[in-house]
Amino acid sequence: MTYGGDDGRRRMPPRPPQPPARPRQQQRAQMLPLPGRGQSPYDARTRPMGSRGEAPAPPPAPPRQDPPEYGGRQPRPRRRRRWSVGKILMTLLIVVVLFVGAIWAYLEFSINRVDAIGDYSGRPAAASGTNWLIVGSDSRQGLTAQDEERLATGDEGEAGGQRTDTIMIAHLPDNSTKPTLLSLPRDSQVKIPGHSTGKINSAFALGGPKLLVQTVEQATGLRMDHYAEIGFGGFANIVDAIGGVDMCIDKDMNDPMTGIDIKAGCQKLDGRSALGFVRMRHAEATPRSDLDRVANQRKFIGALVSQVASPGTLLNPFDFFPLLGSAPDALTMDTGDHVHNLAGLAIAMRGISSDGVTTTTMPITDASAQHWDKKKSAQLFDALKNDTEVPPDVVMN
């Protein structure tokens, strides 16, 4: 149909009004899924339907790739981190700590224990410093008949029971005063608690370590804090474990009682010779008998401790591990003592050979070493109680 106008020309009918154009953002938002409905980015009205009326799955997204570096270079592969010096040192430190801890635990639970130190009425009060009672017993425990013959120890029954060949007090001060190693002659006449007056070494045979400790405390007025004991066999085994001990002997020493012959000069003493050296008192080279013997004992202890604690022994597995294996069977300590206490004693006694330790015998009044000089003994004990230097006129070597 046409409409005619006034001018006679045909005209088209007017178009209906069109809605205003919507922005593209609104059109795109209309296609996005509503929140929470799980619709895909494609609106169902704009997707072609499948054969079953289902919308096909959207195509998979391409894998993400990192943009290349500037200039088109590809990223470098990561290098493996190498061990730094700090990590190596830390690892070595941990290994050393674990090794030392294992040795400490082994010794702590392997060393023989005895109830030697106990409280009793009238016991001396604790004073300055720390006191060790060091005992070398003539025990043949663990020795076979061949060992007794090799070491020239004799039979324990013939010796009249178990006694102590060596009695020493090691005083470790709390200040810078020198440590002191004091020998008590074994024939010293003292009051034995519960018994009559007798030789000090007989207290060990009468009541064992506990009575010996009590006898020494009552005779000296010094309170003992620690106890260490070593027998004949253990002493010889320790010396042999480290390959012998270097000693310089001033004169020939021949003991007719044991048949041990030691020539003068610097030499290495094995277990048998070392045991004879610290026990010998009948030789021509020891005219003062027991006084010479206790001096030789202190001299040998200084050499033994220095050699045991030297790097040549501790870093040599052929010496260190035999020493580690023989020490627990050779040594006996009080039930309240520990390995770190023993280590402190060893460190202090290393100064014997370098004059860093005051060594002396109890002041006596006669050559038989049976009676103590009361005045000088009192001065000596007071110096030890108060951690002061031992007066020179009291020192007896």
C-alpha positions, 0 to 999 in steps of 0.5 A: 500500500502506498500513500500519496502525498500532496506532491503526488509521490508515493511514500513508505509507511513510517517505521516503528520506534527502535529501542536505544542501542545498549553499550557493549559492556551490557551485552557482554554482561548479559552473556556471563553466568549469574554468580553461584549458578555454575553456568559457563561463560557462553550463554545457552541462547548463543550456543549451538545445541548438540544432538541431544539438546546438550550444550557442548563443553567449552574448548580447553584453555591453552597451557600457560607459558611464561613470556620469554626474557628480554631479547628472546633468551630462555631462562637458565636452569637452576644450579644445585646448591653446594655445601658451604663452609659453615655447613661443613663445620657445623656438621663436623661439630655435631659429629664431634659432640655426638662422639664425645657424648657416646664416650662419656655415656660409655664410661659413665655406665661402665666404671666400677662403683663403690660406696666409699663416702658417707656421712657420720657423726663428727665428720669434718665440715666442707672447706674451700676447694675439692679433695680427692682420695686416690688409692692404689690397692694391691688387689689381684682381682681379675689376675690369673696365675700367669698375670701374677707371675708376669707382674711379680705381684705375689699371691694375695693370700701371702700378702696378708689380705687386701691393702693399699700400696698408695694413699694420696690426697689431691686438693683442687683449689677454687682459686688460682693457688696451685693444686696439691698432691699429698702422699700419706705413707702407708705405715703412718700410725693413726687412729682407725675408727672402731679399732685401735691405733694402727697403720693407715693402710690396714683400715682398707683391710678392716673396713674397705674404702668407706673405713679408709675414707673415714680414717683419712678424714679423722686423721687430717681434718679434711673432708673427702669429696671424691674417691678413686681406686685402681688395682695392680692389674688395672694399673698395668693394663692402662700403661700397656694400653697406651704403649708404655710411659716415658720416664727418666730414671736417675739410678739403676733400680733392682728389687730383690723381692720382685726381681724387677730390674730397671736401668738408669736413663730415659726409657719407656716403661711397660706395665710390668716395669711401671708397676715395679717402679711405683711399688719398689722400696727395697732397692739400693736406689731407694734408701729411704724405703717408703719415702722414696716410693711415694715420691716415685709414685707422684712422679709417675702419675704426672708422666702418666696423666700427661701422656694420657691427655696428650694429642698423641694418645687421644688422636691415635686410635691405636692408643685411644681405643685400647685405653678406652677399653681398659679404663672401666675395668681398671678404675673404681669410683664412689657412687656419687662421682661422675666422669666429668669429676674425673676429667677435672682431676686429670686436667689439674694433675697434668701440671705435675711434670711442669711444676704446676702442682705442689707435690709433697709427703706428709711431714714426719718425725722419723725415717720409718714414716710412722709418725707425723710432725704435728706442727707442720701437719697442722700448717699443711692442713690449714693451707689446704682448708683455706686454699692458700699456698702450702708453706715451703718449709712444710713441703717434703720431697 
